[in-house]
């Protein structure tokens, strides 16, 4: 399903509220003790596909532009990788959510995962009634801070 085929967020909110009302009506919601948890979820988008927000350049095109400005010719991806690794730290660009995004999932954000790797991801939080294990709240945060 592509981004354009997703249902509006309000549909999901209404469905969640409806189910939560059913759970409460069946006496499965105590609400005395809640547990809150969060985790990072990898998005279904590849870091290799990110593009610059300002120009739409992919990583390779971006490196070629910078190399040309320094008088260096890049002919292959291996050349680009070497150039990127050899750049002086003050000039080295980072992958900032302000500058880069995934063309297939613009809401995903560049995140460092628990294992130290970097992926496009979302931050998910939920609250659970500890007596009945019913989920009472759930939020997904994107690069724009929206749920």
LUMMIRO-974124 format. One record per atom (N, C-alpha, C): residue in one letter; x, y, z. Coordinates in Angstrom, 1 decimal. Layout:
<atoms>
<atom residuo="A" x="X" y="Y" z="Z"/>
...
</atoms>
This chain:
<atoms>
<atom residuo="X" x="0.9" y="-1.2" z="0.0"/>
<atom residuo="X" x="0.0" y="0.0" z="0.0"/>
<atom residuo="X" x="0.9" y="1.2" z="0.0"/>
<atom residuo="X" x="0.7" y="2.1" z="-0.9"/>
<atom residuo="X" x="1.5" y="3.4" z="-0.9"/>
<atom residuo="X" x="0.9" y="4.4" z="0.0"/>
<atom residuo="X" x="1.7" y="5.4" z="0.2"/>
<atom residuo="X" x="1.3" y="6.5" z="1.1"/>
<atom residuo="X" x="0.0" y="7.1" z="0.7"/>
<atom residuo="X" x="-0.3" y="7.2" z="-0.6"/>
<atom residuo="X" x="-1.5" y="7.8" z="-1.0"/>
<atom residuo="X" x="-2.8" y="7.0" z="-0.8"/>
<atom residuo="X" x="-2.5" y="5.7" z="-0.5"/>
<atom residuo="X" x="-3.7" y="4.7" z="-0.3"/>
<atom residuo="X" x="-4.0" y="4.6" z="1.1"/>
<atom residuo="X" x="-3.3" y="5.2" z="2.0"/>
<atom residuo="X" x="-3.6" y="5.0" z="3.5"/>
<atom residuo="X" x="-4.9" y="5.7" z="3.8"/>
<atom residuo="X" x="-5.6" y="5.2" z="4.8"/>
<atom residuo="X" x="-6.8" y="5.8" z="5.3"/>
<atom residuo="X" x="-6.4" y="7.0" z="6.1"/>
<atom residuo="X" x="-7.3" y="8.0" z="6.3"/>
<atom residuo="X" x="-7.0" y="9.2" z="7.1"/>
<atom residuo="X" x="-6.7" y="8.8" z="8.5"/>
<atom residuo="X" x="-5.9" y="9.5" z="9.2"/>
<atom residuo="X" x="-5.6" y="9.3" z="10.6"/>
<atom residuo="X" x="-6.8" y="9.2" z="11.5"/>
<atom residuo="X" x="-7.8" y="10.1" z="11.2"/>
<atom residuo="X" x="-9.0" y="10.1" z="12.0"/>
<atom residuo="X" x="-9.7" y="8.8" z="12.0"/>
<atom residuo="X" x="-9.7" y="8.0" z="10.9"/>
<atom residuo="X" x="-10.3" y="6.7" z="10.8"/>
<atom residuo="X" x="-9.7" y="5.8" z="11.9"/>
<atom residuo="X" x="-8.4" y="5.8" z="12.0"/>
<atom residuo="X" x="-7.7" y="4.9" z="12.9"/>
<atom residuo="X" x="-8.0" y="5.4" z="14.4"/>
<atom residuo="X" x="-8.1" y="6.7" z="14.6"/>
<atom residuo="X" x="-8.4" y="7.2" z="15.9"/>
<atom residuo="X" x="-9.8" y="6.7" z="16.3"/>
<atom residuo="X" x="-10.7" y="6.8" z="15.4"/>
<atom residuo="X" x="-12.1" y="6.4" z="15.7"/>
<atom residuo="X" x="-12.2" y="4.9" z="16.0"/>
<atom residuo="X" x="-11.5" y="4.1" z="15.2"/>
<atom residuo="X" x="-11.5" y="2.7" z="15.4"/>
<atom residuo="X" x="-10.9" y="2.3" z="16.8"/>
<atom residuo="X" x="-9.8" y="3.0" z="17.1"/>
<atom residuo="X" x="-9.2" y="2.7" z="18.4"/>
<atom residuo="X" x="-10.1" y="3.1" z="19.6"/>
<atom residuo="X" x="-10.8" y="4.2" z="19.5"/>
<atom residuo="X" x="-11.7" y="4.7" z="20.5"/>
<atom residuo="X" x="-12.9" y="3.7" z="20.6"/>
<atom residuo="X" x="-13.4" y="3.2" z="19.5"/>
<atom residuo="X" x="-14.5" y="2.3" z="19.5"/>
<atom residuo="X" x="-14.1" y="1.0" z="20.2"/>
<atom residuo="X" x="-12.9" y="0.4" z="19.9"/>
<atom residuo="X" x="-12.4" y="-0.8" z="20.5"/>
<atom residuo="X" x="-12.2" y="-0.6" z="22.0"/>
<atom residuo="X" x="-11.6" y="0.6" z="22.3"/>
<atom residuo="X" x="-11.4" y="0.9" z="23.8"/>
<atom residuo="X" x="-12.7" y="1.0" z="24.5"/>
<atom residuo="X" x="-13.7" y="1.5" z="23.9"/>
<atom residuo="X" x="-15.0" y="1.6" z="24.5"/>
<atom residuo="X" x="-15.6" y="0.2" z="24.7"/>
<atom residuo="X" x="-15.4" y="-0.7" z="23.7"/>
<atom residuo="X" x="-15.9" y="-2.1" z="23.9"/>
<atom residuo="X" x="-15.2" y="-2.8" z="25.0"/>
<atom residuo="X" x="-13.9" y="-2.6" z="25.1"/>
<atom residuo="X" x="-13.1" y="-3.2" z="26.2"/>
<atom residuo="X" x="-13.6" y="-2.7" z="27.5"/>
<atom residuo="X" x="-13.8" y="-1.4" z="27.6"/>
<atom residuo="X" x="-14.3" y="-0.9" z="28.9"/>
<atom residuo="X" x="-15.7" y="-1.4" z="29.2"/>
<atom residuo="X" x="-16.5" y="-1.5" z="28.2"/>
<atom residuo="X" x="-17.9" y="-2.0" z="28.4"/>
<atom residuo="X" x="-17.9" y="-3.5" z="28.9"/>
<atom residuo="X" x="-16.9" y="-4.2" z="28.5"/>
<atom residuo="X" x="-16.8" y="-5.6" z="29.0"/>
<atom residuo="X" x="-16.1" y="-5.8" z="30.3"/>
<atom residuo="X" x="-15.8" y="-4.7" z="30.9"/>
<atom residuo="X" x="-15.1" y="-4.8" z="32.2"/>
<atom residuo="X" x="-13.6" y="-5.2" z="32.2"/>
<atom residuo="X" x="-13.0" y="-5.0" z="31.0"/>
<atom residuo="X" x="-11.6" y="-5.4" z="30.8"/>
<atom residuo="X" x="-10.7" y="-4.3" z="31.0"/>
<atom residuo="X" x="-11.1" y="-3.2" z="31.5"/>
<atom residuo="X" x="-10.3" y="-2.0" z="31.7"/>
<atom residuo="X" x="-10.4" y="-1.5" z="33.1"/>
<atom residuo="X" x="-9.3" y="-1.8" z="33.9"/>
<atom residuo="X" x="-9.3" y="-1.5" z="35.3"/>
<atom residuo="X" x="-8.9" y="0.0" z="35.5"/>
<atom residuo="X" x="-7.8" y="0.4" z="34.8"/>
<atom residuo="X" x="-7.3" y="1.7" z="34.8"/>
<atom residuo="X" x="-6.6" y="2.1" z="36.1"/>
<atom residuo="X" x="-6.3" y="1.2" z="37.0"/>
<atom residuo="X" x="-5.7" y="1.5" z="38.3"/>
<atom residuo="X" x="-4.2" y="1.6" z="38.1"/>
<atom residuo="X" x="-3.6" y="0.8" z="37.3"/>
<atom residuo="X" x="-2.1" y="0.8" z="37.1"/>
<atom residuo="X" x="-1.8" y="0.7" z="35.6"/>
<atom residuo="X" x="-1.2" y="1.7" z="35.1"/>
<atom residuo="X" x="-0.8" y="1.7" z="33.7"/>
<atom residuo="X" x="0.7" y="1.6" z="33.6"/>
<atom residuo="X" x="1.1" y="0.9" z="32.5"/>
<atom residuo="X" x="2.6" y="0.8" z="32.2"/>
<atom residuo="X" x="2.8" y="1.6" z="30.9"/>
<atom residuo="X" x="3.9" y="2.3" z="30.8"/>
<atom residuo="X" x="4.2" y="3.1" z="29.6"/>
<atom residuo="X" x="5.5" y="2.5" z="29.0"/>
<atom residuo="X" x="5.5" y="2.3" z="27.7"/>
<atom residuo="X" x="6.7" y="1.8" z="27.1"/>
<atom residuo="X" x="6.9" y="2.5" z="25.7"/>
<atom residuo="X" x="8.1" y="2.5" z="25.3"/>
<atom residuo="X" x="8.4" y="3.1" z="23.9"/>
<atom residuo="X" x="9.5" y="2.2" z="23.3"/>
<atom residuo="X" x="9.5" y="2.3" z="22.0"/>
<atom residuo="X" x="10.5" y="1.5" z="21.2"/>
<atom residuo="X" x="10.7" y="2.3" z="19.9"/>
<atom residuo="X" x="11.8" y="1.9" z="19.2"/>
<atom residuo="X" x="12.0" y="2.5" z="17.9"/>
<atom residuo="X" x="11.7" y="1.4" z="16.9"/>
<atom residuo="X" x="10.9" y="1.7" z="15.9"/>
<atom residuo="X" x="10.5" y="0.8" z="14.8"/>
<atom residuo="X" x="11.1" y="1.2" z="13.5"/>
<atom residuo="X" x="11.8" y="0.3" z="12.9"/>
<atom residuo="X" x="12.4" y="0.6" z="11.6"/>
<atom residuo="X" x="11.3" y="0.8" z="10.5"/>
<atom residuo="X" x="11.4" y="1.8" z="9.7"/>
<atom residuo="X" x="10.5" y="2.1" z="8.6"/>
<atom residuo="X" x="10.8" y="1.2" z="7.5"/>
<atom residuo="X" x="9.8" y="1.0" z="6.6"/>
<atom residuo="X" x="10.0" y="0.2" z="5.4"/>
<atom residuo="X" x="10.5" y="1.1" z="4.3"/>
<atom residuo="X" x="11.7" y="1.7" z="4.5"/>
<atom residuo="X" x="12.4" y="2.6" z="3.6"/>
<atom residuo="X" x="13.9" y="2.4" z="3.8"/>
<atom residuo="X" x="14.7" y="2.5" z="2.7"/>
<atom residuo="X" x="16.1" y="2.3" z="2.8"/>
<atom residuo="X" x="16.9" y="3.6" z="2.9"/>
<atom residuo="X" x="17.9" y="3.6" z="3.8"/>
<atom residuo="X" x="18.8" y="4.8" z="3.9"/>
<atom residuo="X" x="19.4" y="5.1" z="2.6"/>
<atom residuo="X" x="19.7" y="4.1" z="1.7"/>
<atom residuo="X" x="20.3" y="4.4" z="0.5"/>
<atom residuo="X" x="19.5" y="5.2" z="-0.5"/>
<atom residuo="X" x="18.2" y="5.3" z="-0.2"/>
<atom residuo="X" x="17.3" y="6.0" z="-1.1"/>
<atom residuo="X" x="17.0" y="7.4" z="-0.7"/>
<atom residuo="X" x="17.6" y="7.9" z="0.4"/>
<atom residuo="X" x="17.3" y="9.2" z="0.9"/>
<atom residuo="X" x="17.7" y="10.3" z="-0.1"/>
<atom residuo="X" x="17.0" y="11.4" z="-0.1"/>
<atom residuo="X" x="17.3" y="12.5" z="-1.0"/>
<atom residuo="X" x="17.3" y="13.8" z="-0.2"/>
<atom residuo="X" x="18.1" y="14.8" z="-0.8"/>
<atom residuo="X" x="18.1" y="16.1" z="-0.2"/>
<atom residuo="X" x="16.8" y="16.8" z="-0.3"/>
<atom residuo="X" x="16.3" y="17.4" z="0.7"/>
<atom residuo="X" x="15.0" y="18.1" z="0.7"/>
<atom residuo="X" x="15.1" y="19.3" z="-0.2"/>
<atom residuo="X" x="16.2" y="20.0" z="-0.2"/>
<atom residuo="X" x="16.3" y="21.3" z="-0.9"/>
<atom residuo="X" x="16.4" y="21.1" z="-2.4"/>
<atom residuo="X" x="17.2" y="20.0" z="-2.9"/>
<atom residuo="X" x="17.5" y="19.9" z="-4.3"/>
<atom residuo="X" x="16.9" y="18.5" z="-4.9"/>
<atom residuo="X" x="16.6" y="17.6" z="-4.0"/>
<atom residuo="X" x="16.2" y="16.3" z="-4.5"/>
<atom residuo="X" x="17.3" y="15.4" z="-4.9"/>
<atom residuo="X" x="18.6" y="15.8" z="-4.7"/>
<atom residuo="X" x="19.7" y="15.0" z="-5.0"/>
<atom residuo="X" x="19.8" y="13.8" z="-4.1"/>
<atom residuo="X" x="20.2" y="12.6" z="-4.7"/>
<atom residuo="X" x="20.5" y="11.5" z="-3.8"/>
<atom residuo="X" x="21.9" y="11.6" z="-3.2"/>
<atom residuo="X" x="22.3" y="10.7" z="-2.4"/>
<atom residuo="X" x="23.6" y="10.8" z="-1.7"/>
<atom residuo="X" x="24.7" y="10.8" z="-2.7"/>
<atom residuo="X" x="24.7" y="10.0" z="-3.7"/>
<atom residuo="X" x="25.8" y="10.0" z="-4.7"/>
<atom residuo="X" x="25.9" y="11.3" z="-5.4"/>
<atom residuo="X" x="24.8" y="11.8" z="-5.9"/>
<atom residuo="X" x="24.8" y="13.1" z="-6.6"/>
<atom residuo="X" x="25.3" y="14.2" z="-5.7"/>
<atom residuo="X" x="24.9" y="14.2" z="-4.4"/>
<atom residuo="X" x="25.3" y="15.2" z="-3.4"/>
<atom residuo="X" x="26.8" y="15.1" z="-3.3"/>
<atom residuo="X" x="27.4" y="13.9" z="-3.1"/>
<atom residuo="X" x="28.9" y="13.8" z="-3.0"/>
<atom residuo="X" x="29.6" y="14.2" z="-4.3"/>
<atom residuo="X" x="29.0" y="13.9" z="-5.4"/>
<atom residuo="X" x="29.7" y="14.4" z="-6.7"/>
<atom residuo="X" x="29.7" y="15.9" z="-6.8"/>
<atom residuo="X" x="28.7" y="16.5" z="-6.3"/>
<atom residuo="X" x="28.6" y="18.0" z="-6.3"/>
<atom residuo="X" x="29.7" y="18.6" z="-5.4"/>
<atom residuo="X" x="29.9" y="17.9" z="-4.2"/>
<atom residuo="X" x="30.9" y="18.4" z="-3.3"/>
<atom residuo="X" x="32.3" y="18.1" z="-3.8"/>
<atom residuo="X" x="32.5" y="16.9" z="-4.4"/>
<atom residuo="X" x="33.8" y="16.6" z="-4.9"/>
<atom residuo="X" x="34.2" y="17.5" z="-6.1"/>
<atom residuo="X" x="33.3" y="17.8" z="-6.9"/>
<atom residuo="X" x="33.5" y="18.7" z="-8.0"/>
<atom residuo="X" x="34.0" y="20.1" z="-7.5"/>
<atom residuo="X" x="33.3" y="20.6" z="-6.4"/>
<atom residuo="X" x="33.7" y="21.8" z="-5.8"/>
<atom residuo="X" x="35.1" y="21.8" z="-5.3"/>
<atom residuo="X" x="35.6" y="20.6" z="-4.9"/>
<atom residuo="X" x="37.0" y="20.5" z="-4.4"/>
<atom residuo="X" x="37.9" y="20.1" z="-5.5"/>
<atom residuo="X" x="37.4" y="20.0" z="-6.8"/>
<atom residuo="X" x="38.3" y="19.6" z="-7.9"/>
<atom residuo="X" x="38.6" y="18.1" z="-8.0"/>
<atom residuo="X" x="37.7" y="17.3" z="-7.5"/>
<atom residuo="X" x="37.9" y="15.8" z="-7.5"/>
<atom residuo="X" x="36.8" y="15.2" z="-8.4"/>
<atom residuo="X" x="37.2" y="14.3" z="-9.2"/>
<atom residuo="X" x="36.2" y="13.6" z="-10.1"/>
<atom residuo="X" x="35.8" y="12.3" z="-9.5"/>
<atom residuo="X" x="34.5" y="12.0" z="-9.4"/>
<atom residuo="X" x="34.0" y="10.8" z="-8.9"/>
<atom residuo="X" x="33.4" y="10.0" z="-10.1"/>
<atom residuo="X" x="33.9" y="8.8" z="-10.3"/>
<atom residuo="X" x="33.4" y="8.0" z="-11.4"/>
<atom residuo="X" x="32.6" y="6.8" z="-11.0"/>
<atom residuo="X" x="32.7" y="6.4" z="-9.7"/>
<atom residuo="X" x="31.9" y="5.2" z="-9.3"/>
<atom residuo="X" x="31.5" y="5.4" z="-7.8"/>
<atom residuo="X" x="30.6" y="4.5" z="-7.4"/>
<atom residuo="X" x="30.1" y="4.6" z="-6.0"/>
<atom residuo="X" x="31.3" y="4.4" z="-5.0"/>
<atom residuo="X" x="32.2" y="3.5" z="-5.4"/>
<atom residuo="X" x="33.4" y="3.3" z="-4.6"/>
<atom residuo="X" x="34.2" y="4.6" z="-4.4"/>
<atom residuo="X" x="34.4" y="5.3" z="-5.5"/>
<atom residuo="X" x="35.1" y="6.6" z="-5.4"/>
<atom residuo="X" x="34.3" y="7.6" z="-4.5"/>
<atom residuo="X" x="33.0" y="7.6" z="-4.6"/>
<atom residuo="X" x="32.2" y="8.4" z="-3.7"/>
<atom residuo="X" x="32.4" y="8.0" z="-2.2"/>
<atom residuo="X" x="32.4" y="6.7" z="-1.9"/>
<atom residuo="X" x="32.6" y="6.3" z="-0.6"/>
<atom residuo="X" x="33.9" y="6.7" z="0.0"/>
<atom residuo="X" x="35.0" y="6.5" z="-0.8"/>
<atom residuo="X" x="36.3" y="6.9" z="-0.4"/>
<atom residuo="X" x="36.4" y="8.4" z="-0.2"/>
<atom residuo="X" x="35.8" y="9.2" z="-1.1"/>
<atom residuo="X" x="35.8" y="10.6" z="-0.9"/>
<atom residuo="X" x="35.0" y="11.0" z="0.4"/>
<atom residuo="X" x="33.9" y="10.4" z="0.7"/>
<atom residuo="X" x="33.1" y="10.7" z="1.9"/>
<atom residuo="X" x="33.9" y="10.4" z="3.1"/>
<atom residuo="X" x="34.6" y="9.3" z="3.1"/>
<atom residuo="X" x="35.4" y="8.9" z="4.3"/>
<atom residuo="X" x="36.6" y="9.7" z="4.5"/>
<atom residuo="X" x="37.2" y="10.3" z="3.5"/>
<atom residuo="X" x="38.4" y="11.1" z="3.6"/>
<atom residuo="X" x="38.2" y="12.6" z="3.8"/>
<atom residuo="X" x="36.9" y="13.0" z="3.7"/>
<atom residuo="X" x="36.7" y="14.5" z="3.9"/>
<atom residuo="X" x="37.0" y="14.9" z="5.4"/>
<atom residuo="X" x="37.5" y="16.1" z="5.5"/>
<atom residuo="X" x="37.9" y="16.6" z="6.8"/>
<atom residuo="X" x="36.6" y="16.7" z="7.6"/>
<atom residuo="X" x="36.7" y="16.5" z="8.9"/>
<atom residuo="X" x="35.5" y="16.5" z="9.8"/>
<atom residuo="X" x="34.7" y="17.8" z="9.8"/>
<atom residuo="X" x="35.4" y="19.0" z="9.8"/>
<atom residuo="X" x="34.5" y="20.2" z="9.8"/>
<atom residuo="X" x="33.6" y="20.3" z="8.5"/>
<atom residuo="X" x="34.1" y="19.6" z="7.4"/>
<atom residuo="X" x="33.3" y="19.7" z="6.2"/>
<atom residuo="X" x="32.4" y="18.5" z="6.0"/>
<atom residuo="X" x="32.6" y="17.5" z="6.8"/>
<atom residuo="X" x="31.8" y="16.3" z="6.6"/>
<atom residuo="X" x="30.3" y="16.6" z="6.9"/>
<atom residuo="X" x="29.5" y="16.2" z="6.0"/>
<atom residuo="X" x="28.0" y="16.3" z="6.2"/>
<atom residuo="X" x="27.5" y="15.2" z="7.0"/>
<atom residuo="X" x="26.5" y="15.4" z="7.8"/>
<atom residuo="X" x="25.8" y="14.4" z="8.5"/>
<atom residuo="X" x="24.4" y="14.2" z="7.9"/>
<atom residuo="X" x="23.8" y="13.1" z="8.2"/>
<atom residuo="X" x="22.4" y="12.9" z="7.7"/>
<atom residuo="X" x="21.4" y="13.5" z="8.7"/>
<atom residuo="X" x="21.0" y="14.7" z="8.4"/>
<atom residuo="X" x="20.1" y="15.4" z="9.3"/>
<atom residuo="X" x="18.7" y="15.2" z="8.8"/>
<atom residuo="X" x="17.7" y="15.1" z="9.7"/>
<atom residuo="X" x="16.3" y="15.0" z="9.3"/>
<atom residuo="X" x="15.9" y="16.4" z="8.7"/>
<atom residuo="X" x="16.6" y="17.4" z="9.0"/>
<atom residuo="X" x="16.3" y="18.8" z="8.4"/>
<atom residuo="X" x="16.7" y="18.8" z="7.0"/>
<atom residuo="X" x="17.7" y="18.0" z="6.5"/>
<atom residuo="X" x="18.2" y="18.1" z="5.2"/>
<atom residuo="X" x="17.8" y="16.9" z="4.3"/>
<atom residuo="X" x="17.6" y="15.8" z="4.9"/>
<atom residuo="X" x="17.3" y="14.5" z="4.1"/>
<atom residuo="X" x="16.0" y="13.9" z="4.4"/>
<atom residuo="X" x="15.4" y="13.2" z="3.4"/>
<atom residuo="X" x="14.2" y="12.4" z="3.7"/>
<atom residuo="X" x="14.1" y="11.3" z="2.7"/>
<atom residuo="X" x="13.2" y="10.3" z="3.0"/>
<atom residuo="X" x="13.0" y="9.2" z="2.1"/>
<atom residuo="X" x="11.9" y="9.6" z="1.1"/>
<atom residuo="X" x="12.1" y="9.4" z="-0.2"/>
<atom residuo="X" x="11.1" y="9.8" z="-1.1"/>
<atom residuo="X" x="9.9" y="8.8" z="-1.0"/>
<atom residuo="X" x="10.1" y="7.6" z="-0.6"/>
<atom residuo="X" x="8.9" y="6.7" z="-0.5"/>
<atom residuo="X" x="8.2" y="6.8" z="0.9"/>
<atom residuo="X" x="8.9" y="7.3" z="1.9"/>
<atom residuo="X" x="8.2" y="7.5" z="3.2"/>
<atom residuo="X" x="8.7" y="8.8" z="3.9"/>
<atom residuo="X" x="8.3" y="9.9" z="3.5"/>
<atom residuo="X" x="8.8" y="11.2" z="4.0"/>
<atom residuo="X" x="8.6" y="11.4" z="5.5"/>
<atom residuo="X" x="7.7" y="10.7" z="6.1"/>
<atom residuo="X" x="7.4" y="10.8" z="7.5"/>
<atom residuo="X" x="8.5" y="10.1" z="8.4"/>
<atom residuo="X" x="9.2" y="9.1" z="7.8"/>
<atom residuo="X" x="10.2" y="8.3" z="8.6"/>
<atom residuo="X" x="11.3" y="9.3" z="8.9"/>
<atom residuo="X" x="12.0" y="9.1" z="10.0"/>
<atom residuo="X" x="13.1" y="9.9" z="10.4"/>
<atom residuo="X" x="14.4" y="9.1" z="10.5"/>
<atom residuo="X" x="15.5" y="9.8" z="10.3"/>
<atom residuo="X" x="16.8" y="9.1" z="10.4"/>
<atom residuo="X" x="17.1" y="9.0" z="11.9"/>
<atom residuo="X" x="17.3" y="7.7" z="12.3"/>
<atom residuo="X" x="17.5" y="7.4" z="13.7"/>
<atom residuo="X" x="18.6" y="6.4" z="14.0"/>
<atom residuo="X" x="19.3" y="6.6" z="15.1"/>
<atom residuo="X" x="20.2" y="5.6" z="15.5"/>
<atom residuo="X" x="19.5" y="4.5" z="16.3"/>
<atom residuo="X" x="19.6" y="3.3" z="15.9"/>
<atom residuo="X" x="18.9" y="2.2" z="16.5"/>
<atom residuo="X" x="19.7" y="1.7" z="17.7"/>
<atom residuo="X" x="19.1" y="0.8" z="18.5"/>
<atom residuo="X" x="19.8" y="0.4" z="19.8"/>
<atom residuo="X" x="21.1" y="-0.4" z="19.5"/>
<atom residuo="X" x="21.2" y="-1.0" z="18.3"/>
<atom residuo="X" x="22.4" y="-1.8" z="18.0"/>
<atom residuo="X" x="23.5" y="-0.9" z="17.4"/>
<atom residuo="X" x="23.2" y="0.5" z="17.3"/>
<atom residuo="X" x="24.2" y="1.4" z="16.8"/>
<atom residuo="X" x="24.1" y="1.7" z="15.4"/>
<atom residuo="X" x="23.3" y="1.0" z="14.6"/>
<atom residuo="X" x="23.1" y="1.2" z="13.2"/>
<atom residuo="X" x="22.2" y="2.4" z="13.0"/>
<atom residuo="X" x="22.2" y="2.9" z="11.8"/>
<atom residuo="X" x="21.3" y="4.1" z="11.4"/>
<atom residuo="X" x="20.3" y="3.6" z="10.4"/>
<atom residuo="X" x="19.0" y="3.9" z="10.7"/>
<atom residuo="X" x="17.9" y="3.5" z="9.8"/>
<atom residuo="X" x="16.9" y="4.6" z="9.8"/>
<atom residuo="X" x="16.0" y="4.5" z="8.8"/>
<atom residuo="X" x="14.8" y="5.3" z="8.8"/>
<atom residuo="X" x="13.8" y="4.7" z="9.8"/>
<atom residuo="X" x="13.2" y="5.4" z="10.7"/>
<atom residuo="X" x="12.4" y="4.8" z="11.7"/>
<atom residuo="X" x="11.3" y="5.7" z="12.3"/>
<atom residuo="X" x="10.5" y="5.1" z="13.2"/>
<atom residuo="X" x="9.5" y="5.8" z="13.9"/>
<atom residuo="X" x="9.7" y="5.5" z="15.4"/>
<atom residuo="X" x="9.3" y="6.4" z="16.2"/>
<atom residuo="X" x="9.3" y="6.2" z="17.7"/>
<atom residuo="X" x="7.8" y="5.9" z="18.1"/>
<atom residuo="X" x="7.6" y="4.7" z="18.7"/>
<atom residuo="X" x="6.3" y="4.3" z="19.1"/>
<atom residuo="X" x="6.2" y="4.2" z="20.6"/>
<atom residuo="X" x="5.1" y="4.8" z="21.2"/>
<atom residuo="X" x="4.9" y="4.7" z="22.6"/>
<atom residuo="X" x="3.5" y="4.2" z="22.8"/>
<atom residuo="X" x="3.3" y="3.4" z="24.0"/>
<atom residuo="X" x="2.0" y="3.0" z="24.3"/>
<atom residuo="X" x="1.8" y="2.9" z="25.8"/>
<atom residuo="X" x="0.6" y="2.9" z="26.2"/>
<atom residuo="X" x="0.2" y="2.8" z="27.6"/>
<atom residuo="X" x="-0.7" y="1.6" z="27.7"/>
<atom residuo="X" x="-0.4" y="0.7" z="28.7"/>
<atom residuo="X" x="-1.1" y="-0.6" z="28.9"/>
<atom residuo="X" x="-1.7" y="-0.7" z="30.3"/>
<atom residuo="X" x="-2.9" y="-1.1" z="30.4"/>
<atom residuo="X" x="-3.5" y="-1.4" z="31.7"/>
<atom residuo="X" x="-2.8" y="-2.7" z="32.2"/>
<atom residuo="X" x="-2.1" y="-2.6" z="33.3"/>
<atom residuo="X" x="-1.3" y="-3.7" z="33.7"/>
<atom residuo="X" x="-2.1" y="-4.9" z="34.3"/>
<atom residuo="X" x="-3.3" y="-4.6" z="34.7"/>
<atom residuo="X" x="-4.2" y="-5.6" z="35.2"/>
<atom residuo="X" x="-4.8" y="-6.5" z="34.1"/>
<atom residuo="X" x="-5.1" y="-5.9" z="33.0"/>
<atom residuo="X" x="-5.8" y="-6.6" z="31.9"/>
<atom residuo="X" x="-5.0" y="-6.7" z="30.6"/>
<atom residuo="X" x="-3.9" y="-6.0" z="30.5"/>
<atom residuo="X" x="-3.1" y="-5.9" z="29.3"/>
<atom residuo="X" x="-3.7" y="-5.3" z="28.1"/>
<atom residuo="X" x="-4.8" y="-4.4" z="28.4"/>
<atom residuo="X" x="-5.4" y="-3.7" z="27.4"/>
<atom residuo="X" x="-4.6" y="-2.4" z="27.0"/>
<atom residuo="X" x="-4.4" y="-2.2" z="25.8"/>
<atom residuo="X" x="-3.7" y="-1.0" z="25.3"/>
<atom residuo="X" x="-4.7" y="0.2" z="25.5"/>
<atom residuo="X" x="-4.3" y="1.2" z="26.3"/>
<atom residuo="X" x="-5.2" y="2.3" z="26.5"/>
<atom residuo="X" x="-4.8" y="3.6" z="25.7"/>
<atom residuo="X" x="-3.5" y="3.6" z="25.2"/>
<atom residuo="X" x="-3.1" y="4.7" z="24.4"/>
<atom residuo="X" x="-1.9" y="4.2" z="23.5"/>
<atom residuo="X" x="-1.8" y="4.8" z="22.3"/>
<atom residuo="X" x="-0.7" y="4.4" z="21.4"/>
<atom residuo="X" x="-0.4" y="5.6" z="20.5"/>
<atom residuo="X" x="0.9" y="6.0" z="20.4"/>
<atom residuo="X" x="1.3" y="7.1" z="19.5"/>
<atom residuo="X" x="2.5" y="6.7" z="18.8"/>
<atom residuo="X" x="2.6" y="7.1" z="17.5"/>
<atom residuo="X" x="3.7" y="6.9" z="16.7"/>
<atom residuo="X" x="4.3" y="8.3" z="16.3"/>
<atom residuo="X" x="5.5" y="8.6" z="16.6"/>
<atom residuo="X" x="6.1" y="9.9" z="16.3"/>
<atom residuo="X" x="6.9" y="9.8" z="15.1"/>
<atom residuo="X" x="6.8" y="10.8" z="14.2"/>
<atom residuo="X" x="7.6" y="10.9" z="13.0"/>
<atom residuo="X" x="8.6" y="12.0" z="13.1"/>
<atom residuo="X" x="9.3" y="12.2" z="11.9"/>
<atom residuo="X" x="10.3" y="13.3" z="11.9"/>
<atom residuo="X" x="9.7" y="14.6" z="12.1"/>
<atom residuo="X" x="8.4" y="14.8" z="11.9"/>
<atom residuo="X" x="7.8" y="16.1" z="12.1"/>
<atom residuo="X" x="7.2" y="16.2" z="13.5"/>
<atom residuo="X" x="7.3" y="15.2" z="14.3"/>
<atom residuo="X" x="6.8" y="15.3" z="15.7"/>
<atom residuo="X" x="5.3" y="15.0" z="15.7"/>
<atom residuo="X" x="4.7" y="14.5" z="14.7"/>
<atom residuo="X" x="3.3" y="14.2" z="14.6"/>
<atom residuo="X" x="3.0" y="12.8" z="15.0"/>
<atom residuo="X" x="1.8" y="12.5" z="15.4"/>
<atom residuo="X" x="1.5" y="11.1" z="15.7"/>
<atom residuo="X" x="0.9" y="10.5" z="14.4"/>
</atoms>
